[in-house]
Amino acid sequence: MKDTPPALETIYNAAKALPPASRADYLNVACKDNAALRAEVERLLAAADGADDFFEARPVGLTQPENTVVDAIVPEGPGTWIGRYKLLQQIGEGGMGAVYMAEQEEPVRRRVALKIIKLGMDTKSVVARFEAERQALAMMDHPNIARVLDGGTTDTGRPYFVMELVQGVPLIEFCDKARLPARDRLDLFIQVCQAVQSAHQKGIIHRDLKPSNILVTQHHGKPMPKVIDFGIAKATNQKLTEKTLFTQHATMIGTPAYMSPEQAELTSMDVDTRSDIYSLGVLLYELLTGSTPFPEKRLRSLGYGEMQRVIAEEEPERPSARLSTLDHEQKTVVAKNRGEELSALNTRLRGDLDWIVMKCLEKDRTR
């Protein structure tokens, strides 16, 4: 897609990131009355889906003659080398990058996390965003943010960066397994807030704060959250890369259940640090009640336009009110995961915690 017009490339990338069931509603909005544009986007999506099926079905160990097109684009994998890093196993995958556990042998021997652009995703806009992620992480210097260690490009020109390997558990999962009471959950959440504040002071917005991007590890016998994946970070007051980096019209950036109203709009050109505050409010809501204000399962079942409307217009219940509306089984699980009586938790939430959460979730960001 190197020579693809910007509008087509932007709409294609946005549609590719959506679940197949939501694509038609999105294209109704993004393509409007431009039937030719929509037809071309749908053709590209079909071709991409076919390529995905091909690579998923390809038997392990299948070889190809040298110098064929397929041989030239075989992706990196366990056992291969990128620079001085040997890939051991894939440990994560996002919209544009794959993450591997890798081993570095010199100048020091250690295990690291290496993230690289996904095969077929190296368009100009994605490469620019990926390079911005690498630069954003390089500016981070906080104990609760994963450190960047190195970066570069592969022999085929695909950018990668190397960061400390955080062997932890997603925040909500950790809290539930440990049956942490609300007070201990708040202690972890405060550390997350301090990390995000540090990033904001350096002019960096995360824009995708959610439990899977906050891993809890052990440090001197105490749980310590680490914020990872500034993959869609945005510079608020400085240039992160020599390539121009814009969030294009009609591109949804983020995870719907944790997304601020301004992110859910078709244009996110004016997203600022307050969007992260909204996401932190969603995270705190989930830590306290066991669910997000708008459950992700519900949002993903909606069409694109209705999902936008819910995020932008519907007022969620206060956390204490949400607890009271749960059915008996859900109440039992919430109380068990927090190691306290539900009535005591409900009392704890009324007042300051209710107020703080709902202040974060204001639809009008000026509030």
C-alpha positions, 0 to 999 in steps of 0.5 A, spaced: 500 500 500 506 504 499 502 508 493 495 508 496 492 515 497 492 517 504 484 517 505 484 510 503 490 508 507 487 511 513 480 508 512 483 501 511 487 501 517 481 503 521 477 498 518 482 492 519 483 494 526 475 493 528 472 486 529 469 484 522 462 485 524 463 492 526 466 494 519 460 495 515 457 500 520 464 504 520 464 504 513 457 507 512 460 513 516 467 513 513 466 512 506 459 516 506 456 516 499 463 514 496 461 507 493 468 507 489 472 508 495 468 503 499 469 498 494 476 499 494 477 498 502 473 492 502 477 489 496 483 491 500 480 488 507 478 481 503 485 481 500 488 482 507 484 477 510 486 472 505 493 473 506 492 472 514 489 465 513 494 463 508 500 465 513 495 462 519 495 455 515 502 455 513 505 448 516 511 449 520 517 448 517 514 449 510 520 451 505 520 455 499 525 456 493 530 461 494 529 468 492 521 467 491 516 472 494 514 468 499 521 467 502 522 474 502 517 476 507 517 470 512 516 473 518 521 473 524 520 468 529 523 464 535 530 462 534 532 467 529 536 473 530 534 481 530 541 485 531 544 482 537 538 479 540 535 472 539 528 471 539 525 466 544 518 466 544 512 471 542 509 473 548 504 479 546 501 482 539 498 488 538 494 492 532 501 493 529 506 490 533 508 483 535 512 482 542 517 477 543 521 475 549 529 475 547 536 474 549 541 479 549 548 476 549 553 482 549 555 487 552 551 484 558 547 477 558 540 478 559 532 477 557 529 483 554 522 484 550 523 486 543 517 489 539 517 489 532 512 492 526 507 486 524 508 483 517 504 487 512 503 493 517 509 497 515 506 503 511 508 510 512 503 512 518 504 505 522 512 506 521 511 513 524 507 511 529 511 505 531 517 510 531 514 515 536 512 509 541 520 508 541 522 515 542 516 516 547 519 510 551 526 513 551 524 519 554 520 515 560 524 515 567 520 512 572 520 506 576 513 504 574 514 505 567 517 499 563 524 502 560 526 502 553 533 499 552 535 499 545 532 500 538 533 499 531 531 496 524 531 489 521 535 488 515 528 489 511 527 495 514 522 494 519 523 498 526 524 495 532 525 497 540 528 493 546 525 494 553 526 491 559 522 484 560 516 485 565 514 478 567 508 480 571 500 479 571 495 484 568 492 489 574 485 486 575 487 479 574 493 480 579 488 484 584 483 478 584 487 472 584 490 475 591 483 477 593 486 484 595 481 489 599 479 496 596 485 499 600 490 495 597 487 496 590 488 503 591 495 503 593 497 500 586 492 505 583 496 511 586 502 508 583 499 507 576 497 515 577 504 517 579 507 513 572 502 517 568 503 523 571 510 523 570 509 521 562 504 527 562 510 532 565 514 529 559 508 531 554 506 524 553 499 521 552 498 514 553 491 513 550 490 506 551 491 505 559 487 498 560 489 492 565 493 488 560 497 494 559 499 495 566 503 489 569 504 487 576 510 484 578 514 483 585 519 488 587 523 486 594 517 482 596 512 487 594 507 488 588 509 493 583 505 495 577 509 497 571 505 501 565 507 498 558 506 499 551 506 506 549 504 504 542 499 509 541 502 515 545 502 522 542 507 528 543 503 534 546 509 539 546 515 536 542 516 532 535 518 525 537 520 523 530 522 526 523 516 523 520 510 527 520 505 523 525 498 525 525 492 521 528 488 521 521 480 523 520 476 517 521 481 513 525 479 510 532 485 510 537 484 506 543 480 500 546 473 502 546 471 500 554 477 504 556 476 510 551 474 517 552 468 520 549 473 525 545 477 518 542 471 515 540 469 521 535 471 520 528 477 525 529 482 525 535 486 531 533 485 534 539 486 529 544 490 531 550 492 528 557 485 529 560 483 523 555 488 518 560 484 521 566 478 518 563 481 512 562 484 512 569 477 513 571 475 507 568 480 503 571 479 505 578 471 503 576 473 496 574 478 495 580 472 497 585 466 494 582 469 488 578 466 491 571 467 497 567 462 503 566 460 500 559 462 493 559 466 491 553 462 485 551 456 490 550 460 495 546 463 490 541 456 487 540 454 494 537 455 498 531 460 503 530 455 509 530 452 506 536 458 505 540 460 512 539 453 514 542 454 510 548 461 512 550 459 520 548 452 520 551 450 515 556 451 516 563 454 510 567 452 508 574 456 510 580 460 505 582 456 504 589 450 504 585 453 498 580 454 494 586 447 494 588 445 492 581 449 486 580 445 479 581 447 475 587 452 471 583 456 477 581 456 480 588 458 474 591 464 474 586 466 481 587 466 480 595 470 474 594 475 477 590 476 483 595 476 479 601 470 483 604 463 483 605 459 487 599 456 491 604 462 494 607 465 495 600 459 499 598 459 503 604 467 505 602 465 507 595 459 512 597 462 519 598 469 520 595 471 514 591 464 515 588 465 522 586 473 521 584 471 516 579 465 520 576 469 526 576 474 522 571 468 520 567 465 526 565 463 527 558 465 534 558 473 534 559 473 541 561 469 538 567 
